[in-house]
């Protein structure tokens, strides 16, 4: 059993949508409040309007295109550099073959952008994308040239996508990149798996600004099935990649870290005999947050935090707990702006259908946030990207007559205005003017 596959048997895909947050207005309100205090001190009683903290409300659907109403379309990853510019990737399937799918957000609409996979005569898919600016992105996945399934790497230069690596694998071999993280135009890391001697082993590719090259990333054992699902880098000398492995008796979490020279497996906790990590986000060498799922009586969300020394499990929320229903819950992706501001997405499945799952982390507690779903059929969120605090986009797909793209925007309400009254000073002093 390869660890890039879903444990539960029901597919889960998710990504966050952009959120608008008016920080300029908040600063202006703050300045007015300070001025009001000065006026009160001079002239006495005054009613002061003070804004309360903004409140996160819901994740709402934003229209996103599909290659055709009859094609199957899914989005697997999203990367935002601002609230007005994001890239999402995945695949479309016309019933004969899958082709890489790329969509871009310009602050107003999502649109499909051509992806140069025509040289791949069979299937192609993009599993992950990472952007450092509007003129530099890298997307990774896999493609088939009719001989083997190999890594697929594409780059965006601000005007078009080009293939950097595709095909060329050994006959019958399978290689796939599941995640990519770029810190600059000259440093990216991509991780995934390859199949060797009937077992999946960890795979890494690094970009140095000129070419891609493999770094040796350890697997737990040549006879275990290993797979890395997500990677997050904060510099050329610090990255964390997470996934899982199967030793034949249990499924375990897997964490590897990059120190600029080598990859090392780091001890990571487990909640049961069937655990996996699917997403990770690091903001520094002393804080990373990873999410996934584990099997209790049902599938439950899993969250683990890195404090610079060790990984530990932190309690995470489940839709079953919030809604009083029996459900299977899974988190697939997480994006952190700071150690106290993270968003995670996934889904939960009831008897009726799969539903979107959105959670927020405030530095100490996870909370489930209400999320809109498309129709009454299965919804799956698999990826999220936050360009700033309270500015996130999530993506995935929902089931209609065919799978259709799904994009959600995390919105934040304008802070309400509260009125307070200040008493005048006991013995006000008139200001003195000289001239």
C-alpha positions as CSV (number, residue, x, y, z in Angstrom):
1,X,0.0,0.0,0.0
2,X,1.5,3.3,-1.0
3,X,1.2,6.2,1.4
4,X,0.3,8.8,-1.2
5,X,-3.1,7.1,-1.4
6,X,-6.0,7.8,0.8
7,X,-6.4,5.5,3.8
8,X,-10.1,5.8,4.0
9,X,-11.1,4.9,0.5
10,X,-12.9,8.2,0.0
11,X,-11.0,10.8,-1.9
12,X,-10.4,14.2,-0.3
13,X,-9.2,17.3,-2.1
14,X,-9.1,20.8,-0.7
15,X,-7.7,24.3,-1.1
16,X,-8.5,27.7,0.2
17,X,-9.9,30.7,-1.5
18,X,-8.8,34.3,-1.3
19,X,-10.0,36.4,1.6
20,X,-10.2,40.2,1.7
21,X,-9.1,41.9,4.8
22,X,-9.1,45.7,5.1
23,X,-6.0,46.5,7.2
24,X,-5.8,50.1,6.0
25,X,-9.3,50.7,7.4
26,X,-8.3,49.1,10.7
27,X,-5.3,51.4,11.0
28,X,-7.4,54.4,10.2
29,X,-9.9,53.5,12.9
30,X,-7.0,53.1,15.4
31,X,-5.7,56.6,14.6
32,X,-9.2,58.1,15.1
33,X,-9.5,56.3,18.5
34,X,-6.2,57.8,19.7
35,X,-7.2,61.3,18.6
36,X,-10.5,61.0,20.5
37,X,-8.7,60.2,23.7
38,X,-6.7,63.4,23.4
39,X,-9.8,65.5,22.7
40,X,-11.5,64.0,25.8
41,X,-8.6,64.9,28.0
42,X,-9.0,68.5,26.9
43,X,-12.7,69.1,26.5
44,X,-14.4,66.5,28.5
45,X,-17.2,64.0,27.8
46,X,-17.1,62.4,24.4
47,X,-18.6,59.3,22.8
48,X,-15.8,57.3,21.1
49,X,-16.4,54.7,18.3
50,X,-14.0,51.8,18.7
51,X,-13.9,48.9,16.2
52,X,-14.0,45.4,17.6
53,X,-11.7,42.7,16.2
54,X,-12.7,41.4,12.8
55,X,-14.6,38.1,12.9
56,X,-14.0,35.3,10.5
57,X,-17.4,34.1,9.2
58,X,-17.6,31.5,6.4
59,X,-15.7,30.0,3.5
60,X,-17.8,30.8,0.4
61,X,-17.6,29.4,-3.2
62,X,-16.1,31.4,-6.0
63,X,-16.9,30.4,-9.6
64,X,-14.1,28.5,-11.3
65,X,-13.9,27.2,-14.8
66,X,-13.8,23.7,-16.2
67,X,-12.3,22.3,-19.4
68,X,-15.8,21.1,-20.4
69,X,-19.1,20.4,-18.5
70,X,-18.7,16.8,-19.5
71,X,-15.0,16.4,-18.5
72,X,-13.9,15.5,-15.1
73,X,-12.0,18.4,-13.5
74,X,-10.2,18.5,-10.2
75,X,-7.9,21.1,-8.5
76,X,-5.2,19.6,-6.3
77,X,-3.1,22.6,-5.2
78,X,-3.1,26.4,-4.9
79,X,-0.5,29.1,-4.3
80,X,-1.3,32.8,-3.7
81,X,1.2,35.6,-3.6
82,X,-1.5,38.2,-2.8
83,X,-5.2,38.4,-2.5
84,X,-5.4,39.3,-6.1
85,X,-3.1,36.7,-7.7
86,X,-3.2,32.9,-7.2
87,X,-2.4,29.8,-9.3
88,X,-4.3,26.5,-8.9
89,X,-3.3,23.2,-10.6
90,X,-4.8,19.8,-11.1
91,X,-6.1,17.7,-14.0
92,X,-9.0,17.3,-16.4
93,X,-10.2,14.1,-17.9
94,X,-12.2,13.7,-21.1
95,X,-12.9,10.0,-20.5
96,X,-9.9,8.9,-22.5
97,X,-6.9,10.5,-20.8
98,X,-6.0,13.0,-18.1
99,X,-4.3,16.3,-18.9
100,X,-2.7,18.9,-16.6
101,X,-5.0,21.7,-15.6
102,X,-3.8,25.2,-14.7
103,X,-6.0,28.1,-13.5
104,X,-5.2,31.6,-12.5
105,X,-6.9,34.2,-10.3
106,X,-6.5,37.9,-11.1
107,X,-8.4,39.3,-8.1
108,X,-11.8,39.1,-10.0
109,X,-12.1,35.9,-11.9
110,X,-10.5,32.5,-12.3
111,X,-9.4,31.5,-15.9
112,X,-7.8,28.4,-17.5
113,X,-4.2,28.9,-18.7
114,X,-2.7,26.6,-21.3
115,X,-0.4,23.9,-20.0
116,X,2.2,22.5,-22.4
117,X,1.7,18.8,-21.9
118,X,0.9,17.9,-25.5
119,X,4.3,16.1,-25.8
120,X,3.0,13.6,-23.2
121,X,1.1,11.1,-25.3
122,X,-0.8,9.6,-22.3
123,X,-1.9,10.9,-18.9
124,X,-0.5,14.0,-17.2
125,X,-1.4,15.6,-13.9
126,X,-0.1,18.4,-11.7
127,X,-0.3,17.8,-7.9
128,X,1.3,20.9,-6.5
129,X,2.3,24.5,-7.3
130,X,4.4,27.1,-5.5
131,X,4.8,30.7,-6.5
132,X,7.2,33.3,-5.2
133,X,5.9,36.1,-7.4
134,X,3.5,36.8,-10.3
135,X,6.4,36.0,-12.6
136,X,7.8,32.8,-11.1
137,X,5.9,29.6,-10.2
138,X,6.8,25.9,-10.3
139,X,4.2,23.1,-10.6
140,X,4.9,19.4,-10.3
141,X,3.2,16.1,-10.8
142,X,3.6,13.2,-13.2
143,X,3.2,12.3,-16.9
144,X,3.3,9.3,-19.1
145,X,5.2,9.1,-22.3
146,X,3.9,5.6,-23.2
147,X,6.9,3.9,-21.7
148,X,6.9,5.0,-18.1
149,X,5.2,7.4,-15.6
150,X,7.8,10.0,-14.7
151,X,8.1,13.3,-12.9
152,X,6.5,16.3,-14.5
153,X,7.9,19.7,-13.7
154,X,6.6,23.0,-15.3
155,X,7.6,26.6,-14.7
156,X,5.8,29.9,-15.1
157,X,7.9,32.9,-16.2
158,X,5.2,35.6,-16.0
159,X,3.7,35.0,-19.5
160,X,3.6,31.2,-20.2
161,X,4.2,27.8,-18.8
162,X,7.1,25.6,-20.0
163,X,8.1,22.0,-19.3
164,X,11.3,21.6,-17.4
165,X,11.2,17.8,-17.0
166,X,9.0,15.1,-18.4
167,X,9.3,11.5,-19.5
168,X,12.6,9.6,-19.8
169,X,11.9,7.0,-17.0
170,X,12.8,3.4,-17.2
171,X,10.2,1.1,-18.8
172,X,7.5,0.1,-16.3
173,X,8.8,2.5,-13.6
174,X,6.6,5.0,-11.7
175,X,7.8,8.3,-10.4
176,X,5.5,11.1,-9.1
177,X,6.1,14.4,-7.4
178,X,3.4,15.3,-4.9
179,X,4.5,18.7,-3.5
180,X,6.8,21.6,-4.2
181,X,8.0,24.6,-2.2
182,X,10.0,27.5,-3.5
183,X,11.7,30.2,-1.5
184,X,13.1,32.1,-4.5
185,X,13.6,31.8,-8.3
186,X,16.8,29.9,-7.6
187,X,15.7,27.5,-4.9
188,X,12.8,25.0,-4.9
189,X,12.3,21.5,-3.4
190,X,9.9,18.9,-4.7
191,X,9.0,15.6,-3.0
192,X,7.1,12.5,-3.8
193,X,7.8,8.8,-4.4
194,X,9.1,6.3,-6.9
195,X,8.4,2.6,-7.2
196,X,11.4,0.3,-6.9
197,X,11.3,-3.5,-6.4
198,X,7.6,-3.4,-5.9
199,X,7.8,-0.9,-3.0
200,X,7.4,2.9,-3.0
201,X,10.4,4.9,-1.8
202,X,10.8,8.6,-1.0
203,X,11.8,10.9,-3.9
204,X,13.3,14.5,-3.8
205,X,14.2,17.0,-6.6
206,X,15.9,20.3,-6.0
207,X,16.1,23.4,-8.2
208,X,19.2,25.5,-8.0
209,X,18.2,28.2,-10.4
210,X,19.7,26.4,-13.4
211,X,18.7,22.7,-13.3
212,X,16.9,20.1,-11.3
213,X,18.8,17.4,-9.5
214,X,18.0,14.6,-7.1
215,X,19.0,14.6,-3.4
216,X,19.1,11.4,-1.4
217,X,16.1,11.4,0.9
218,X,15.9,8.4,3.2
219,X,13.1,5.9,3.4
220,X,12.3,3.9,6.5
221,X,13.3,0.6,4.8
222,X,13.6,-0.8,1.3
223,X,10.8,-3.2,2.1
224,X,8.4,-0.5,3.5
225,X,6.1,1.6,1.3
226,X,7.1,5.2,1.8
227,X,5.6,8.4,0.3
228,X,6.1,12.1,0.9
229,X,2.9,14.1,0.5
230,X,3.9,17.7,1.3
231,X,7.0,19.9,1.7
232,X,7.5,23.4,3.2
233,X,10.8,25.4,3.0
234,X,11.6,28.6,4.8
235,X,15.2,28.9,3.4
236,X,17.7,26.9,1.3
237,X,18.9,25.3,4.6
238,X,15.6,24.4,6.2
239,X,12.7,22.3,4.8
240,X,10.3,19.8,6.2
241,X,8.6,17.1,4.2
242,X,5.8,14.9,5.6
243,X,4.0,11.7,4.6
244,X,3.7,8.2,5.8
245,X,5.0,4.7,5.5
246,X,3.6,1.1,5.7
247,X,5.8,-1.5,7.3
248,X,3.3,-4.3,6.6
249,X,1.7,-4.2,10.1
250,X,0.9,-0.6,10.6
251,X,0.7,2.8,8.8
252,X,2.9,5.5,10.5
253,X,3.5,9.2,10.1
254,X,6.8,10.1,8.4
255,X,8.7,13.4,8.8
256,X,12.0,14.3,7.1
257,X,13.9,17.5,7.5
258,X,16.5,19.2,5.3
259,X,19.4,21.2,6.8
260,X,20.9,22.5,3.6
261,X,23.1,19.4,3.1
262,X,21.1,16.2,3.9
263,X,17.6,14.9,4.6
264,X,17.1,13.2,8.0
265,X,14.1,11.3,9.3
266,X,12.7,12.9,12.4
267,X,10.7,11.0,15.1
268,X,7.0,11.8,14.8
269,X,4.1,10.7,17.0
270,X,1.2,8.5,16.0
271,X,-2.3,8.3,17.4
272,X,-3.2,4.7,16.2
273,X,-1.9,2.0,14.0
274,X,-3.1,3.8,10.9
275,X,-1.8,7.4,10.7
276,X,-0.6,9.6,7.9
277,X,0.4,13.3,7.4
278,X,-0.7,15.0,4.2
279,X,0.1,18.7,4.7
280,X,2.8,20.8,6.3
281,X,3.5,24.5,6.7
282,X,6.6,26.1,8.3
283,X,7.0,29.8,9.2
284,X,10.5,29.4,10.8
285,X,13.0,26.7,11.9
286,X,11.2,26.6,15.2
287,X,7.6,26.3,14.1
288,X,5.9,24.0,11.6
289,X,2.4,22.6,11.6
290,X,1.5,19.3,9.9
291,X,-2.0,17.8,9.4
292,X,-3.4,14.5,8.3
293,X,-5.7,11.7,9.6
294,X,-5.7,8.7,11.8
295,X,-8.1,5.8,12.4
296,X,-9.9,5.6,15.7
297,X,-13.4,4.1,15.6
298,X,-13.7,6.5,12.7
299,X,-11.2,8.5,10.7
300,X,-10.2,11.6,12.8
301,X,-8.2,14.7,12.0
302,X,-4.5,14.7,13.0
303,X,-2.4,17.8,13.8
304,X,1.3,17.8,14.9
305,X,3.5,20.8,15.8
306,X,7.2,21.3,15.6
307,X,8.8,23.5,18.3
308,X,12.3,23.5,17.0
309,X,13.2,20.3,18.9
310,X,10.4,17.8,18.8
311,X,7.1,17.0,17.1
312,X,4.0,16.6,19.3
313,X,0.3,16.0,18.7
314,X,-2.0,18.9,19.3
315,X,-5.7,18.3,19.7
316,X,-7.6,19.1,16.5
317,X,-11.3,19.6,15.8
318,X,-13.6,17.2,14.0
319,X,-16.9,17.9,12.3
320,X,-18.4,15.0,14.2
321,X,-17.7,16.8,17.5
322,X,-19.0,20.1,16.2
323,X,-22.2,18.8,14.6
324,X,-23.0,15.8,16.7
325,X,-22.9,13.4,13.8
326,X,-21.0,10.2,13.0
327,X,-18.5,11.2,10.4
328,X,-15.1,10.4,9.0
329,X,-12.8,13.5,9.1
330,X,-9.6,14.3,7.3
331,X,-7.3,17.3,7.0
332,X,-5.3,17.4,3.7
333,X,-3.6,20.8,3.7
334,X,-2.5,23.6,6.0
335,X,-1.1,27.1,5.4
336,X,0.4,29.2,8.2
337,X,1.1,33.0,8.1
338,X,2.4,33.0,11.7
339,X,2.7,30.5,14.5
340,X,-0.7,31.7,15.7
341,X,-2.5,32.0,12.4
342,X,-3.0,28.9,10.3
343,X,-5.8,27.5,8.1
344,X,-6.4,23.8,7.3
345,X,-8.8,22.2,4.9
346,X,-10.1,18.7,4.1
347,X,-13.4,17.0,4.3
348,X,-15.7,14.9,6.4
349,X,-18.0,12.2,5.2
350,X,-21.4,11.4,6.5
351,X,-23.8,8.7,5.3
352,X,-25.2,11.2,2.8
353,X,-22.1,12.8,1.2
354,X,-18.6,14.3,1.7
355,X,-18.6,17.8,3.0
356,X,-16.0,20.5,3.1
357,X,-14.0,20.8,6.3
358,X,-12.3,24.1,7.2
359,X,-10.4,24.7,10.4
360,X,-8.5,27.6,12.0
361,X,-5.6,27.6,14.4
362,X,-5.0,30.5,16.8
363,X,-1.8,29.3,18.3
364,X,-3.4,27.1,20.9
365,X,-6.8,25.8,19.6
366,X,-8.3,24.4,16.5
367,X,-11.8,25.5,15.6
368,X,-14.2,24.3,12.8
369,X,-15.4,27.1,10.6
370,X,-18.7,27.0,8.6
371,X,-18.0,26.2,5.0
372,X,-20.2,26.4,1.9
373,X,-20.6,23.3,-0.2
374,X,-21.5,23.0,-3.9
375,X,-24.8,21.3,-4.3
376,X,-25.8,18.2,-2.3
377,X,-23.2,15.8,-3.8
378,X,-19.7,15.0,-2.5
379,X,-17.4,18.0,-1.9
380,X,-13.6,17.7,-1.4
381,X,-11.2,20.4,-0.4
382,X,-7.5,19.3,-0.7
383,X,-5.3,22.5,-0.6
384,X,-5.1,25.9,0.9
385,X,-2.8,28.9,0.5
386,X,-2.8,32.1,2.7
387,X,-1.1,35.1,1.2
388,X,-1.5,37.0,4.5
389,X,-3.4,36.8,7.7
390,X,-7.1,36.3,6.8
391,X,-6.4,36.1,3.1
392,X,-6.6,32.5,2.0
393,X,-7.9,30.4,-0.9
394,X,-8.9,26.8,-0.8
395,X,-9.4,24.4,-3.8
396,X,-10.6,20.9,-4.6
397,X,-13.6,19.5,-6.5
398,X,-17.2,18.5,-6.1
399,X,-19.2,15.7,-7.8
400,X,-21.9,16.6,-10.3
401,X,-22.5,14.7,-13.5
402,X,-18.7,14.9,-13.7
403,X,-16.1,16.1,-11.2
404,X,-16.0,19.9,-11.3
405,X,-13.5,22.4,-9.9
406,X,-14.2,23.9,-6.5
407,X,-12.7,27.1,-5.1
408,X,-13.5,28.7,-1.8
409,X,-12.8,32.2,-0.4
410,X,-12.3,32.7,3.3
411,X,-14.1,36.0,4.1
412,X,-13.8,38.2,7.1
413,X,-16.6,40.6,8.1
414,X,-16.0,44.2,8.7
415,X,-15.4,44.9,12.4
416,X,-18.5,46.2,14.2
417,X,-18.3,49.7,15.7
418,X,-18.9,49.9,19.5
419,X,-19.6,53.1,21.3
420,X,-18.0,53.9,24.6
421,X,-18.4,57.0,26.8
422,X,-15.5,58.6,28.7
423,X,-16.0,60.9,31.7
424,X,-14.4,64.3,31.7
425,X,-11.4,65.0,34.0
426,X,-12.3,66.4,37.4
427,X,-10.6,69.7,36.8
428,X,-10.1,70.2,33.0
429,X,-7.3,72.6,32.0
430,X,-7.8,74.8,28.9
431,X,-4.9,74.5,26.4
432,X,-2.5,77.5,26.2
433,X,-1.6,79.0,22.8
434,X,1.3,81.3,22.1
435,X,2.1,83.2,19.1
